[in-house]
Amino acid sequence: MRRAIALLLSLAALQASAAELQVALPRAQFVLQQGELPLLSREGQPLFTESDVLQKWLPLLTDQKTGQVLAAIKERYRDLTADLEAGDPKGDAAQKAVDGSLSVAGRLPAGAVSATMLYFIGSAYMAAQNSKAADAAFKAALKAMPDYVRVHESVGILYLLDERYADAVPHLSRALQLGLATPNLYGALGFANQKLQNYFGASSAFQAAMMLEPDNEQWQQGLLASLAASKQNEAALAFVDQLLKRRPDDAGLWVYRASLELDAGRKQPGLNSLEVAIRLGNDELANLQVCATLHLELGSVDRAVALLRAGIAKGIDFRYADQSMQALADREQWSALQKLLDEYKNVALDDKQQSRLLLHRASLSEHDKNVAQQNAQLQRALALDPGNAEALLQLGQLQLREKNYAQAELLLERASTDVHVAEAATLTLAQAAIDQHNYDKALKLLRDVHAADPARTDLARNIEALESLVQLQP
């Protein structure tokens, strides 16, 4: 007794000590740099020989007369544009690039072109969707002016458009470091990080963009998507609720809200939000399917069927409709099943899909106790798709009820090779053996099923009963 009391006191002391202890977290170490080298120049300027043509070309490019601008550029810079369009393989364009501040003629190499002109040429090629030439022009400009902030921004956007997200981030980040803190730059950086699955970085970038342009829906969508992707569900939900106060009729926001609620396991609120989205016009097939599934799960069969019928009219994936019809048959929702089957009267289907529909029609016939019609429908289902395992099983069970044992066993043997119905087919074969007093065969079949699924205690009792029958036989 004393030992027990001492042990309890010792445990109490340990618990009190544990409450005062703290885990030793890894110590954060920061290495601070002394600072970057001084910037030579962040904004370029043209050579004195380029100013006039740039003043003429810039309004044309602004008016989206890209073809006219490129034609003029190629006439003036024939060799340069040929190099750029080839991707500047020998670096000739980069060798000609100079800082525009070097405008004294005596200091310029032959054929010199300013970083500013190359930036303009790259922008023209970018507008013409010639990424190769635009990339070469921008790189040549950066060779002459490594800190040219506008070029870093443009080449970053170019790489984004070409889906080179990892290449885009360093240029976009460099433009930001050089002081170009625009909403568009933050948004582009957020988009790139989102594509690279750096969702926390994307969230920060979109938040910065929103700080400058709070009503920009593009940045709002980016932030919402990043919060959701990084599993910050509660933050995302709070944000979407804030947006819904401003835009209560935005169906896309209601879809986001539904997704966040469902991710958190809150099915009824998720369903309610999805219904609002559908009512507001967002009736995409995926949303109809999710909404119908939730209604089936939560017991609203009529609403589920209405959504499924709308989905069938819009070309819903047949496999999903097939699964839904099977679920209705399993729950004996026969009138609902009939409504879905009627939707397919004028829909073109392949043989396997027709076979599945006939299987569901056969289930209805079985419910109506129309054996002849059920038999005919199952026979047609197997004629269209001999591998329809559920039709094989259902027809085998029908033949067994009609005491056509040879036919039943043949069908059930075929069905038992399909993993989805193997257990049901084997158990039905065991029943056929029992009906014919072949207890040894039935016992073997039941043991096979029980070995594959030991958790089935009902089989254990059946096996014991059969073993007793076998022992009683002469």
C-alpha positions in Angstrom: 0.0 0.0 0.0 2.8 2.4 0.9 4.6 1.5 -2.3 1.4 2.3 -4.3 1.0 5.6 -2.6 4.7 6.4 -3.2 4.3 5.6 -6.9 1.2 7.8 -7.2 3.1 10.7 -5.6 6.0 10.1 -7.9 3.7 10.2 -11.0 2.1 13.4 -9.7 5.5 15.0 -9.3 6.5 14.0 -12.9 3.2 15.4 -14.3 3.8 18.7 -12.5 7.4 18.8 -13.8 6.3 18.0 -17.3 3.9 21.0 -17.2 6.8 23.3 -16.6 9.1 21.8 -19.2 9.5 23.1 -22.7 10.8 21.4 -25.9 14.1 22.7 -27.0 13.4 24.1 -30.5 16.3 24.3 -33.0 18.0 27.7 -32.7 17.4 29.9 -35.7 20.6 31.1 -37.3 20.7 34.1 -39.6 23.6 35.2 -41.8 23.2 38.8 -42.7 24.9 40.1 -45.7 26.8 43.4 -45.7 24.7 44.7 -48.5 24.6 44.5 -52.3 27.0 46.3 -54.6 26.0 49.8 -55.7 23.6 49.8 -58.6 25.0 51.2 -61.8 21.7 51.9 -63.4 18.2 50.6 -63.1 16.6 52.4 -66.0 18.1 52.5 -69.5 18.3 55.3 -72.0 18.7 55.2 -75.8 21.7 56.3 -77.8 21.4 59.7 -79.3 21.1 58.0 -82.7 18.1 56.0 -81.5 15.9 58.6 -79.9 14.0 59.7 -83.0 13.0 56.2 -84.2 12.0 55.1 -80.7 9.7 58.1 -80.5 8.1 57.1 -83.8 7.9 53.4 -83.0 6.6 53.5 -79.4 3.1 54.9 -80.3 2.7 52.2 -83.0 3.6 49.4 -80.5 1.2 51.0 -77.9 -1.5 50.9 -80.6 -0.7 47.1 -81.1 0.6 47.7 -84.7 3.2 45.1 -84.0 3.7 43.9 -87.5 4.5 47.5 -88.7 6.9 48.0 -85.9 8.8 44.8 -86.5 9.0 45.5 -90.2 10.7 48.9 -89.4 13.0 47.3 -86.8 14.2 44.6 -89.3 14.8 47.2 -92.0 17.1 49.2 -89.7 18.7 46.3 -87.8 18.8 43.5 -90.4 21.8 41.6 -89.0 20.8 42.1 -85.4 17.2 40.8 -85.8 18.6 37.8 -87.8 20.7 37.0 -84.8 17.9 37.5 -82.3 15.4 35.3 -84.3 18.0 32.5 -84.3 18.3 32.9 -80.5 21.7 34.7 -80.7 23.6 31.4 -80.8 27.1 33.1 -81.1 26.3 36.0 -78.7 26.7 38.6 -81.5 23.7 40.6 -80.3 25.0 40.6 -76.8 28.4 41.9 -78.0 26.7 44.9 -79.7 24.7 45.8 -76.6 25.9 48.9 -74.7 24.7 51.0 -71.8 22.8 54.0 -73.4 24.6 56.4 -71.1 27.7 55.8 -73.3 26.4 58.1 -75.9 29.8 59.6 -76.9 30.3 58.4 -80.5 34.0 57.8 -80.0 33.4 55.3 -77.2 30.8 53.2 -79.1 31.8 50.0 -80.9 30.7 49.5 -84.5 27.0 48.5 -84.8 26.3 49.3 -81.1 22.7 49.2 -79.9 21.6 50.4 -76.6 20.0 48.2 -73.9 17.0 50.4 -74.2 16.6 49.6 -77.9 17.0 45.9 -77.2 14.4 46.1 -74.5 12.0 47.8 -77.0 12.9 45.2 -79.7 12.3 42.4 -77.2 8.9 43.9 -76.3 7.9 44.0 -79.9 8.9 40.3 -80.4 7.1 39.4 -77.2 3.9 41.2 -78.5 4.3 39.1 -81.7 4.6 35.9 -79.6 8.1 35.2 -80.8 9.5 34.1 -77.5 12.9 33.0 -78.8 13.8 36.4 -80.3 12.3 38.3 -77.3 14.3 36.2 -74.9 17.5 36.8 -76.9 16.9 40.5 -77.0 16.2 40.8 -73.3 19.3 38.7 -72.4 21.4 41.0 -74.6 20.0 44.0 -72.8 20.9 42.5 -69.4 24.4 41.8 -70.6 25.0 45.5 -71.0 22.9 46.5 -68.0 22.5 43.7 -65.4 20.3 45.9 -63.2 17.9 47.0 -65.9 14.7 46.7 -63.8 12.2 46.8 -66.7 14.0 44.0 -68.6 14.0 41.8 -65.5 10.2 42.3 -65.2 9.6 41.7 -68.9 11.7 38.5 -69.1 10.0 37.2 -66.0 6.6 37.8 -67.6 7.9 36.2 -70.8 8.9 33.0 -68.9 5.6 33.0 -67.2 3.8 33.0 -70.5 6.0 30.2 -71.7 5.3 28.2 -68.5 9.0 28.4 -67.4 8.0 29.2 -63.9 11.3 28.3 -62.2 13.1 30.6 -64.6 10.7 33.4 -64.1 11.0 33.7 -60.3 14.7 35.0 -60.2 13.9 37.8 -62.7 10.7 38.8 -61.0 12.3 38.8 -57.6 15.3 40.8 -59.0 12.9 43.4 -60.4 11.3 43.6 -56.9 14.7 44.0 -55.2 15.5 46.8 -57.7 12.5 48.7 -56.5 9.8 48.0 -59.0 7.1 47.2 -56.4 4.0 47.2 -58.6 0.8 45.2 -58.1 1.4 43.4 -61.4 4.9 42.4 -60.4 3.7 41.0 -57.0 0.8 39.2 -58.8 3.2 37.7 -61.4 5.5 36.5 -58.6 2.5 35.0 -56.8 1.3 33.2 -59.9 4.8 31.8 -60.5 5.1 30.5 -56.9 1.6 29.0 -57.1 2.6 27.1 -60.2 5.8 25.9 -58.4 3.6 24.8 -55.4 5.2 27.3 -53.1 1.8 28.2 -51.8 3.0 30.2 -48.7 5.2 32.4 -50.9 2.3 32.8 -53.4 0.0 33.8 -50.6 2.5 36.5 -49.4 2.9 37.8 -53.0 -0.8 38.0 -53.6 -1.4 39.7 -50.3 1.2 42.3 -51.3 -0.5 42.8 -54.6 -3.8 43.2 -52.8 -2.3 45.8 -50.5 -1.8 48.0 -53.5 -4.9 47.0 -55.4 -7.4 45.6 -52.9 -10.3 45.3 -55.3 -8.4 43.4 -58.0 -10.3 40.2 -58.4 -7.4 38.5 -60.0 -5.2 38.9 -56.9 -8.1 37.9 -54.7 -8.6 34.7 -56.6 -4.8 34.0 -56.5 -4.7 34.5 -52.7 -7.8 32.4 -52.2 -6.4 29.5 -54.3 -3.0 29.7 -52.5 -4.6 29.6 -49.1 -6.7 26.7 -50.0 -3.8 24.8 -51.6 -1.7 25.3 -48.5 -4.5 23.9 -46.4 -5.0 27.2 -44.5 -8.7 26.4 -44.6 -9.9 28.6 -41.8 -8.0 31.6 -43.2 -9.3 30.9 -46.7 -12.9 30.5 -45.3 -12.6 33.8 -43.4 -11.3 35.5 -46.6 -14.0 34.0 -48.9 -16.7 35.1 -46.4 -15.3 38.6 -46.4 -15.4 38.6 -50.2 -19.0 37.3 -50.3 -20.1 40.3 -48.2 -19.1 42.4 -51.2 -20.1 40.0 -53.9 -22.9 37.8 -52.6 -23.9 36.8 -56.2 -20.4 35.5 -57.2 -21.0 31.9 -57.9 -17.3 31.1 -58.1 -16.9 32.3 -54.5 -19.7 30.0 -53.3 -17.9 27.1 -55.0 -14.8 27.9 -53.2 -16.7 28.1 -49.9 -18.3 24.7 -50.6 -14.9 23.2 -51.3 -13.4 24.6 -48.1 -16.3 23.3 -46.0 -16.1 19.9 -47.6 -12.3 19.7 -47.0 -13.0 20.4 -43.4 -15.5 17.5 -43.3 -18.5 19.7 -43.0 -20.8 18.2 -45.6 -24.1 20.0 -44.9 -22.6 23.5 -45.0 -20.6 22.5 -48.1 -23.7 21.2 -49.8 -25.6 24.4 -48.9 -22.9 26.6 -50.5 -22.7 24.4 -53.6 -26.5 24.7 -54.0 -26.2 28.5 -53.9 -23.5 28.3 -56.6 -25.7 26.2 -58.8 -28.6 28.5 -58.3 -26.4 31.4 -59.4 -25.5 29.6 -62.6 -22.4 27.6 -61.9 -23.8 24.3 -63.1 -20.6 22.7 -64.3 -20.8 18.9 -64.5 -18.3 18.4 -61.7 -20.4 20.5 -59.3 -23.6 18.8 -60.3 -21.9 15.4 -59.6 -20.6 16.4 -56.2 -23.9 18.0 -55.2 -25.9 14.9 -56.3 -23.5 12.6 -54.4 -23.9 14.7 -51.2 -27.7 14.6 -51.6 -27.7 10.8 -52.0 -25.4 10.5 -49.0 -27.5 12.8 -46.9 -30.8 11.2 -47.9 -32.3 13.8 -50.4 -32.9 11.4 -53.2 -35.4 13.5 -55.1 -32.9 16.4 -55.3 -30.1 14.1 -56.2 -32.1 12.7 -59.1 -33.0 16.1 -60.3 -29.4 17.1 -60.4 -28.4 13.9 -62.1 -31.0 14.3 -64.8 -29.7 17.8 -65.5 -26.2 16.3 -65.6 -27.2 13.6 -68.1 -28.7 16.3 -70.3 -25.4 18.1 -70.2 -23.4 15.0 -71.0 -22.3 13.7 -67.6 -19.7 11.0 -67.5 -21.6 7.7 -67.9 -19.6 5.9 -65.3 -20.8 8.4 -62.6 -24.4 8.0 -63.7 -23.9 4.2 -63.7 -22.6 4.3 -60.1 -25.5 6.5 -59.1 -28.0 4.1 -60.6 -26.4 1.2 -58.8 -26.6 3.1 -55.5 -30.3 3.7 -56.1 -30.9 0.1 -56.9 -29.0 -1.0 -53.7 -31.2 1.4 -51.7 -34.3 0.1 -53.5 -35.2 3.6 -54.8 -37.0 2.1 -57.8 -38.9 5.2 -59.0 -35.8 7.3 -58.8 -33.9 4.7 -60.8 -36.6 4.6 -63.4 -36.4 8.4 -63.9 -32.6 8.1 -64.6 -33.1 5.2 -67.0 -35.7 7.2 -68.9 -33.1 10.0 -69.4 -31.0 7.6 -71.5 -33.7 6.7 -74.0 -32.4 9.0 -76.6 -28.7 9.1 -75.7 -26.2 7.3 -77.9 -24.2 4.7 -75.9 -21.6 2.0 -76.7 -22.3 -1.7 -76.2 -20.8 -1.8 -72.7 -22.8 1.2 -71.5 -26.0 -0.3 -73.0 -25.1 -3.5 -71.2 -24.9 -1.6 -67.9 -28.3 0.0 -68.5 -29.9 -3.4 -69.2 -28.5 -4.6 -65.9 -30.2 -1.8 -64.0 -33.5 -2.4 -66.0 -33.2 -6.1 -64.9 -33.0 -5.0 -61.3 -36.3 -3.1 -61.8 -37.8 -6.2 -63.4 -36.7 -8.3 -60.5 -38.4 -5.8 -58.1 -41.6 -6.1 -60.2 -41.3 -9.9 -60.1 -41.2 -10.1 -63.9 -38.9 -13.0 -64.2 -39.2 -13.4 -68.0 -38.4 -9.8 -68.6 -35.5 -9.9 -66.2 -34.1 -13.0 -67.9 -34.4 -11.4 -71.4 -32.7 -8.1 -70.2 -29.8 -10.0 -68.6 -29.3 -12.2 -71.7 -29.2 -9.0 -73.9 -26.8 -7.4 -71.5 -24.4 -10.3 -71.8 -24.8 -10.4 -75.6 -23.6 -6.8 -75.7 -20.8 -7.3 -73.1 -19.9 -10.9 -72.2 -17.6 -9.6 -69.5 -20.4 -7.8 -67.5 -19.7 -9.6 -64.2 -22.7 -8.2 -62.4 -25.0 -9.4 -65.2 -23.4 -12.9 -65.0 -24.0 -12.9 -61.2 -27.6 -11.7 -61.4 -28.4 -14.1 -64.2 -26.7 -17.0 -62.3 -28.8 -16.2 -59.2 -32.0 -16.1 -61.3 -31.2 -19.5 -62.8 -30.5 -20.9 -59.4 -33.9 -19.7 -58.2 -35.4 -21.4 -61.2 -33.4 -24.5 -60.2 -31.5 -24.6 -63.5 -28.4 -25.7 -61.6 -26.1 -26.4 -64.6 -26.7 -23.0 -66.2 -26.4 -21.2 -62.9 -23.1 -22.8 -62.0 -21.7 -22.0 -65.5 -22.6 -18.4 -65.1 -21.4 -18.1 -61.5 -18.1 -19.7 -62.3 -17.5 -17.0 -65.0 -18.6 -14.3 -62.5 -16.3 -15.5 -59.8 -13.2 -14.6 -61.9 -14.1 -10.9 -61.5 -12.6 -9.4 -58.3 -15.6 -7.1 -57.7 -18.2 -9.9 -57.5 -16.0 -12.9 -56.8 -17.2 -13.3 -53.2 -20.9 -13.0 -54.0 -20.5 -15.4 -56.9 -18.7 -18.0 -54.8 -21.3 -17.8 -52.0 -24.0 -18.3 -54.6 -22.2 -21.3 -55.9 -22.0 -22.6 -52.3 -25.8 -22.2 -52.1 -26.2 -24.1 -55.4 -24.1 -26.9 -53.9 -26.2 -27.0 -50.7 -29.4 -27.0 -52.7 -28.1 -30.1 -54.5 -26.9 -31.7 -51.2 -23.3 -31.5 -52.2 -22.1 -30.4 -48.8 -18.4 -31.1 -49.3 -18.3 -28.8 -52.3 -20.3 -26.1 -50.4 -17.9 -26.5 -47.4 -14.9 -26.0 -49.6 -16.3 -22.9 -51.2 -17.3 -21.3 -47.9 -13.8 -22.0 -46.5 -12.3 -20.3 -49.5 -14.4 -17.2 -48.9 -13.7 -17.2 -45.2 -9.9 -17.5 -45.8 -10.0 -14.5 -48.0 -12.2 -12.6 -45.4 -11.6 -13.9 -41.9 -13.7 -11.1 -40.3 -16.9 -12.7 -41.6 -18.2 -14.4 -38.4 -21.4 -15.4 -40.2 -19.4 -17.7 -42.5 -17.8 -19.3 -39.5 -21.2 -20.3 -38.2 -22.3 -21.6 -41.6 -19.1 -23.6 -41.9 -19.7 -25.2 -38.5 -23.2 -26.1 -39.5 -22.1 -27.7 -42.7 -19.3 -29.6 -41.0 -21.9 -31.1 -38.7 -24.0 -32.1 -41.8 -21.0 -33.7 -43.5 -20.2 -35.7 -40.3 -23.8 -37.0 -40.2 -23.7 -38.2 -43.8 -23.1 -42.0 -44.3 
